[in-house]
Amino acid sequence: MFGNLLNRFLSLILTLPAVLLAISVHETAHGYAAYKMGDPTAKYSGRLSLNPFVHFDLIGFLCMLFFHFGWARPVPINPDNFKNRRKGVILVSLAGPVSNLAMAIISAILLGIAGKFVGFAALFSNVTSLKGLNVLVVMLYYCIVINVGLMIFNLIPIPPLDGSRVLTEFLPGRIKYKFYQYERYSFLVLLLIIYTGILDPILNGLTSLIMQPILNLVNFI
């Protein structure tokens, strides 16, 4: 029993860098995209940074760590500053998930290269027995999983997740107003979804769908 607890604890330790990197890249991508679209709010708020602690949200972080689905503290954005409001909202909203997909692909390339030296047995080993490059292999694998999970979760069309921002840009004005009107309840909805696992079959299915070609890339390398 103690061995299982230790193994679980060390797995969380190896997951931690992947979580911090994923949320940092995700939120920085939002802020940078907004800046390029004409809104300097994130820049003036000090959020164009890869420092994970400026993007830290405790509950979202814990969900990422334990469930591989979660969120960070949203980057402040003022759509009124966008050169093209609708285009800006859509591109800025998608920038975070796209950046996570890019990070997953980069991690897959690095994992494929590392696998040439140490193989992939580390992924199926007891974490307490890992050392050297084997630790890097496991951390890169977690980086793929975390980034894919963050991308998919944030595309759920529930406020304040990125998917809801994209969806609202295609809704008629009256329905959009109603959508935003109930946004204050969205946090409870997110916690309910995570706690009950009601969307787990869909999220896991999408995760497998995205993971497969990425792992194929690893094997190809």
C-alpha positions in Angstrom: 0.0 0.0 0.0 2.8 2.4 0.9 4.5 1.6 -2.4 1.3 2.5 -4.3 0.9 5.8 -2.4 4.6 6.7 -3.1 4.2 5.8 -6.7 1.1 8.0 -7.0 2.8 10.9 -5.3 5.8 10.7 -7.5 3.5 10.5 -10.6 1.9 13.8 -9.4 5.4 15.4 -9.0 6.3 14.4 -12.6 2.9 15.7 -13.9 3.5 19.1 -12.2 5.9 20.6 -14.7 3.6 19.6 -17.6 0.6 21.3 -15.9 2.5 24.5 -15.1 3.9 24.7 -18.7 0.5 23.9 -20.3 -1.5 26.6 -18.4 1.3 29.2 -19.0 1.5 28.6 -22.7 -2.3 28.6 -23.0 -3.0 31.9 -21.2 0.0 33.6 -22.8 -1.2 32.6 -26.2 -4.6 34.2 -25.4 -2.9 37.4 -24.3 -0.5 37.6 -27.2 -3.3 37.0 -29.8 -5.3 39.7 -28.2 -2.4 42.1 -28.4 -1.9 41.3 -32.1 -5.6 42.0 -32.6 -5.2 45.4 -31.1 -6.0 44.9 -27.4 -3.1 45.6 -25.0 -5.0 44.8 -21.8 -3.2 41.5 -21.1 0.1 43.2 -21.7 -0.6 46.0 -19.3 -1.8 43.5 -16.8 1.5 41.6 -16.9 -0.1 38.5 -18.4 2.1 38.1 -21.4 4.4 35.9 -19.4 5.3 32.2 -19.2 5.5 32.5 -15.5 2.8 30.0 -14.4 2.1 31.8 -11.1 0.6 34.9 -12.9 -1.9 32.6 -14.5 -2.5 30.3 -11.4 -6.1 29.3 -10.4 -6.0 26.8 -7.5 -9.1 24.8 -8.3 -8.4 24.6 -12.0 -4.8 23.6 -11.3 -5.9 20.8 -8.9 -8.3 19.6 -11.6 -5.5 19.5 -14.1 -3.2 17.7 -11.7 -5.6 15.0 -10.7 -8.1 14.7 -13.6 -6.0 16.1 -16.5 -8.9 18.5 -17.3 -8.9 22.0 -15.9 -8.3 25.7 -16.5 -6.1 28.7 -15.5 -7.0 32.2 -14.4 -8.4 33.9 -17.5 -6.4 36.6 -19.2 -8.1 40.0 -19.1 -9.3 41.0 -22.6 -11.3 43.9 -23.9 -12.9 42.9 -27.2 -13.8 46.6 -27.9 -10.2 47.2 -28.7 -10.1 44.6 -31.4 -9.7 45.8 -35.0 -12.4 43.3 -35.9 -14.4 42.3 -32.9 -15.9 39.1 -34.1 -12.7 37.8 -35.7 -10.7 38.9 -32.7 -12.9 37.1 -30.2 -12.8 33.9 -32.2 -9.0 33.9 -32.9 -8.1 34.9 -29.3 -10.4 32.2 -27.9 -8.9 29.6 -30.2 -5.3 30.7 -29.5 -5.1 28.9 -26.2 -6.3 25.5 -27.3 -4.2 25.7 -30.5 -1.1 26.5 -28.5 -1.7 23.4 -26.4 -2.0 21.3 -29.5 1.3 22.7 -30.7 2.9 22.0 -27.3 1.6 18.4 -27.5 3.1 17.9 -31.0 6.4 19.4 -29.9 6.5 17.1 -26.8 5.7 14.2 -29.1 8.7 15.0 -31.3 10.9 15.3 -28.2 9.5 12.1 -26.8 10.2 10.3 -30.1 13.8 11.5 -30.0 14.3 10.6 -26.3 12.7 7.2 -27.0 15.5 6.4 -29.4 17.9 6.5 -26.5 16.0 4.9 -23.6 13.0 3.2 -25.2 9.5 3.6 -23.9 9.6 1.0 -21.1 9.7 3.9 -18.7 6.0 4.7 -19.5 5.0 1.3 -18.1 7.5 1.2 -15.2 7.0 1.8 -11.5 7.7 5.5 -11.1 9.9 4.9 -8.0 12.3 3.0 -10.2 12.8 5.7 -12.8 16.0 7.6 -13.2 17.9 9.7 -15.7 16.5 10.0 -19.2 13.6 7.7 -18.2 12.2 10.5 -16.1 12.3 12.8 -19.1 10.4 10.2 -21.2 7.6 10.1 -18.6 7.5 13.9 -18.2 7.2 14.4 -22.0 4.4 11.8 -22.1 2.6 13.7 -19.3 3.1 16.9 -21.3 1.3 15.4 -24.2 -1.6 14.2 -22.1 -2.0 17.4 -20.1 -1.8 19.7 -23.2 -4.4 17.6 -25.1 -6.6 17.4 -22.0 -6.4 21.2 -21.5 -7.1 21.9 -25.2 -10.2 19.6 -25.3 -11.6 20.8 -22.0 -11.4 24.4 -22.9 -13.3 23.9 -26.1 -16.4 22.9 -24.1 -19.0 25.6 -24.9 -19.7 26.5 -21.3 -18.7 29.9 -19.9 -16.0 31.0 -19.2 -14.2 28.3 -21.3 -12.9 29.2 -24.7 -15.5 27.1 -26.6 -18.2 29.3 -25.2 -16.6 32.5 -26.6 -16.4 31.0 -30.0 -20.0 29.7 -29.8 -21.5 33.0 -28.8 -20.1 34.8 -31.8 -22.4 32.6 -34.0 -25.5 33.1 -31.8 -28.2 35.7 -32.5 -28.0 38.7 -30.2 -31.0 37.8 -28.0 -29.7 34.3 -27.4 -26.2 35.6 -26.8 -27.5 37.9 -24.1 -29.2 35.0 -22.4 -26.0 32.9 -22.7 -24.0 35.6 -20.9 -26.8 36.2 -18.4 -26.3 32.7 -16.9 -22.5 32.9 -17.0 -22.4 33.5 -13.3 -23.6 29.9 -12.7 -21.0 28.4 -15.1 -18.4 27.7 -12.4 -20.8 25.5 -10.5 -21.7 23.8 -13.8 -18.0 23.1 -14.4 -17.4 21.6 -11.0 -20.6 19.5 -11.4 -19.3 18.2 -14.7 -15.9 17.2 -13.2 -17.4 15.8 -10.0 -20.1 13.7 -11.7 -18.0 12.7 -14.7 -21.0 13.2 -16.9 -18.9 14.3 -19.9 -16.1 11.8 -19.3 -17.1 9.5 -22.1 -17.1 12.4 -24.6 -13.9 14.0 -23.2 -12.1 10.6 -23.1 -13.2 9.7 -26.6 -12.0 13.1 -27.9 -8.7 12.7 -26.0 -8.2 9.3 -27.6 -9.0 10.6 -31.0 -6.4 13.4 -30.7 -3.8 11.3 -28.8 -3.7 8.5 -31.4 -2.1 10.5 -34.3 0.2 12.2 -31.9 1.4 8.9 -30.5 1.7 7.7 -34.1 4.1 10.6 -34.6 6.1 9.5 -31.6 6.4 5.9 -33.0 7.3 7.2 -36.5 10.2 9.2 -35.1 
